[in-house]
Amino acid sequence: MWSGLNMSEKTGNRERLSRLFAGGRVFHAYVITGPGRTEFARDLAAALVCSGERKPCGSCSHCKKAGLNIHPDISTITIAE
């Protein structure tokens, strides 16, 4: 189960997301590897749909829906390893 957008516990993800958005460009694909990749991918998706100033803000309607896994633009595909 996804823990939602409690970014205070995810400082590494916050820093990585800040670097991704710092250039002002969003690419059509990202290769995410290593431990925590699913959680980071979900945070990235939430940041892309976020309407807040600091992305992901965790308080706008988009972030709240993403945290509850009910956002219509975000879906998760789980592949058994």
ABEGO torsion letter per residue (X at the ends): XBAEABAAABAAAAAAAAAAAAAGBBBABBBBBEBGAAAAAAAAAAAAABABABOBAGABAAAAAAAAGABAABBBBBBBX
